[in-house]
Amino acid sequence: MSIAEIVDKHGNHRENLLNILHDIQDFTADNSLHQNDLQQLSQIMCLPVSEIVGTASFYTMFSLQPRGRHVIRLCESPPCYIKGADNILRALEQKLGVKVGQTTQDHMFTLETTSCLGVCGVAPAMMIDEVVYGNLTEAKVKTIIDEMMRQSA
């Protein structure tokens, strides 16, 4: 799908920019926003590139750097931290072989942290792509990652 088609789908209005950026990022092979796409979007929407980049860089769901096919966001809010998010982070880093902000060698996963997922009742929690996983344990995290790897094989 082209940038113009994505804009047509949502409408060429500033208030649609977030949805447009989501769709553009979803159509890239490396799960990120590319400078040339943002420049083209700027021309189509008659918005300065700096405004588009500023919007994209403000929200953690967008990336201007290549990421894995699946983005893992571990919640670091106080409830998640108290319930052991630091142990979950260590388990994820060990299982994936990466640190926060890095992508696995096979480009399957990028590990990120986030300030809050809004699911404090099931802390500790993480989100992989659009799916939230709660009441995490180290064993549960390893099972989730193993299952995703099997599904992608």
Kinemage of the C-alpha trace (Angstrom):
@kinemage 1
@onewidth
@group {chain A} dominant
@subgroup {mainchain}
@vectorlist {calphas} color= white
{ca met a 1} P 0.000 0.000 0.000
{ca ser a 2} L 1.388 3.396 -0.937
{ca ile a 3} L 1.631 6.435 1.338
{ca ala a 4} L -1.033 8.181 -0.770
{ca glu a 5} L -3.393 5.205 -0.396
{ca ile a 6} L -2.884 5.188 3.374
{ca val a 7} L -3.643 8.908 3.581
{ca asp a 8} L -6.727 8.442 1.379
{ca lys a 9} L -7.905 5.632 3.660
{ca his a 10} L -7.792 7.843 6.773
{ca gly a 11} L -8.356 11.280 5.278
{ca asn a 12} L -5.858 14.068 4.741
{ca his a 13} L -6.383 15.805 8.093
{ca arg a 14} L -3.839 16.467 10.843
{ca glu a 15} L -5.988 14.632 13.415
{ca asn a 16} L -5.508 11.408 11.413
{ca leu a 17} L -1.693 11.543 11.579
{ca leu a 18} L -1.307 8.905 14.308
{ca asn a 19} L -3.421 6.357 12.433
{ca ile a 20} L -1.547 7.139 9.227
{ca leu a 21} L 1.830 6.681 10.939
{ca his a 22} L 0.661 3.351 12.401
{ca asp a 23} L -0.291 2.074 8.963
{ca ile a 24} L 2.924 3.286 7.353
{ca gln a 25} L 5.020 1.595 10.036
{ca asp a 26} L 2.963 -1.620 9.799
{ca phe a 27} L 3.742 -1.872 6.081
{ca thr a 28} L 7.522 -1.655 6.472
{ca ala a 29} L 9.642 -4.780 6.636
{ca asp a 30} L 11.636 -3.498 9.619
{ca asn a 31} L 8.729 -2.167 11.702
{ca ser a 32} L 9.917 1.439 11.566
{ca leu a 33} L 9.228 4.779 9.912
{ca his a 34} L 11.621 5.671 7.103
{ca gln a 35} L 12.753 9.209 6.352
{ca asn a 36} L 11.749 9.002 2.677
{ca asp a 37} L 8.219 7.869 3.662
{ca leu a 38} L 7.936 10.759 6.132
{ca gln a 39} L 9.067 13.227 3.470
{ca gln a 40} L 6.487 11.869 1.056
{ca leu a 41} L 3.831 12.067 3.790
{ca ser a 42} L 4.851 15.678 4.442
{ca gln a 43} L 4.215 16.569 0.808
{ca ile a 44} L 0.875 14.765 0.644
{ca met a 45} L -0.455 16.213 3.914
{ca cys a 46} L 1.161 19.640 3.546
{ca leu a 47} L 2.749 19.292 6.991
{ca pro a 48} L 6.373 20.078 7.811
{ca val a 49} L 8.583 16.987 8.106
{ca ser a 50} L 9.692 18.308 11.505
{ca glu a 51} L 6.099 18.157 12.774
{ca ile a 52} L 5.664 14.590 11.555
{ca val a 53} L 9.008 13.489 13.032
{ca gly a 54} L 8.197 15.321 16.270
{ca thr a 55} L 4.904 13.459 16.535
{ca ala a 56} L 6.471 10.101 15.700
{ca ser a 57} L 9.350 10.539 18.130
{ca phe a 58} L 7.029 11.588 20.990
{ca tyr a 59} L 5.171 8.259 21.035
{ca thr a 60} L 7.015 5.065 21.978
{ca met a 61} L 4.909 2.946 19.630
{ca phe a 62} L 6.688 4.534 16.683
{ca ser a 63} L 10.322 4.036 15.799
{ca leu a 64} L 12.624 5.866 13.439
{ca gln a 65} L 15.111 2.988 13.792
{ca pro a 66} L 14.634 -0.549 12.427
{ca arg a 67} L 13.021 -2.961 14.872
{ca gly a 68} L 12.152 -6.624 14.999
{ca arg a 69} L 9.005 -8.120 13.565
{ca his a 70} L 7.597 -8.264 17.120
{ca val a 71} L 8.059 -5.481 19.671
{ca ile a 72} L 8.041 -6.511 23.320
{ca arg a 73} L 7.196 -3.689 25.738
{ca leu a 74} L 7.711 -4.502 29.410
{ca cys a 75} L 5.866 -2.265 31.855
{ca glu a 76} L 8.060 -0.504 34.424
{ca ser a 77} L 5.267 1.199 36.384
{ca pro a 78} L 5.457 1.031 40.198
{ca pro a 79} L 2.886 -1.817 40.456
{ca cys a 80} L 4.780 -3.885 37.873
{ca tyr a 81} L 8.118 -3.100 39.504
{ca ile a 82} L 6.834 -4.102 42.953
{ca lys a 83} L 5.490 -7.356 41.491
{ca gly a 84} L 8.863 -8.264 39.937
{ca ala a 85} L 9.215 -6.559 36.565
{ca asp a 86} L 12.987 -6.444 37.089
{ca asn a 87} L 13.054 -10.265 37.261
{ca ile a 88} L 10.908 -10.456 34.140
{ca leu a 89} L 13.272 -8.093 32.345
{ca arg a 90} L 16.268 -10.265 33.226
{ca ala a 91} L 14.399 -13.358 31.986
{ca leu a 92} L 13.545 -11.624 28.701
{ca glu a 93} L 17.113 -10.398 28.207
{ca gln a 94} L 18.450 -13.881 28.884
{ca lys a 95} L 15.913 -15.659 26.666
{ca leu a 96} L 16.330 -13.225 23.758
{ca gly a 97} L 20.051 -12.529 24.152
{ca val a 98} L 19.503 -8.758 23.939
{ca lys a 99} L 19.285 -5.748 26.229
{ca val a 100} L 16.550 -3.095 26.274
{ca gly a 101} L 16.528 -1.179 22.997
{ca gln a 102} L 18.130 -3.999 21.035
{ca thr a 103} L 16.816 -6.376 18.380
{ca thr a 104} L 17.534 -10.095 18.180
{ca gln a 105} L 19.975 -11.301 15.525
{ca asp a 106} L 17.133 -12.898 13.545
{ca his a 107} L 15.222 -9.569 13.591
{ca met a 108} L 12.264 -11.291 15.215
{ca phe a 109} L 12.075 -9.360 18.520
{ca thr a 110} L 12.920 -5.887 19.798
{ca leu a 111} L 12.889 -5.428 23.575
{ca glu a 112} L 11.630 -2.135 24.986
{ca thr a 113} L 10.318 -0.848 28.287
{ca thr a 114} L 7.355 1.439 28.823
{ca ser a 115} L 6.186 3.532 31.735
{ca cys a 116} L 2.692 2.029 31.890
{ca leu a 117} L 0.431 -0.328 29.984
{ca gly a 118} L -2.640 0.501 32.062
{ca val a 119} L -3.181 -3.055 33.300
{ca cys a 120} L -1.988 -2.693 36.889
{ca gly a 121} L -4.416 -5.358 38.087
{ca val a 122} L -2.384 -8.049 36.312
{ca ala a 123} L 1.112 -6.762 37.135
{ca pro a 124} L 3.772 -7.496 36.086
{ca ala a 125} L 2.759 -7.118 32.470
{ca met a 126} L 4.167 -6.823 28.977
{ca met a 127} L 2.736 -6.219 25.553
{ca ile a 128} L 3.938 -7.989 22.433
{ca asp a 129} L 2.708 -6.098 19.414
{ca glu a 130} L -0.937 -5.462 20.399
{ca val a 131} L -1.381 -8.366 22.845
{ca val a 132} L -1.060 -7.801 26.614
{ca tyr a 133} L 0.268 -10.557 28.872
{ca gly a 134} L -0.201 -10.221 32.613
{ca asn a 135} L 0.581 -11.978 35.879
{ca leu a 136} L 3.986 -12.767 34.397
{ca thr a 137} L 6.525 -15.123 35.866
{ca glu a 138} L 9.934 -15.953 34.453
{ca ala a 139} L 8.627 -19.358 33.336
{ca lys a 140} L 5.536 -17.822 31.691
{ca val a 141} L 7.692 -15.344 29.751
{ca lys a 142} L 9.893 -18.142 28.404
{ca thr a 143} L 6.813 -20.129 27.356
{ca ile a 144} L 5.315 -17.103 25.553
{ca ile a 145} L 8.550 -16.433 23.646
{ca asp a 146} L 8.986 -20.122 22.776
{ca glu a 147} L 5.412 -20.258 21.426
{ca met a 148} L 5.948 -17.162 19.281
{ca met a 149} L 9.159 -18.647 17.892
{ca arg a 150} L 7.369 -21.899 17.040
{ca gln a 151} L 4.576 -20.014 15.281
{ca ser a 152} L 7.082 -18.094 13.161
{ca ala a 153} L 9.089 -21.170 12.193
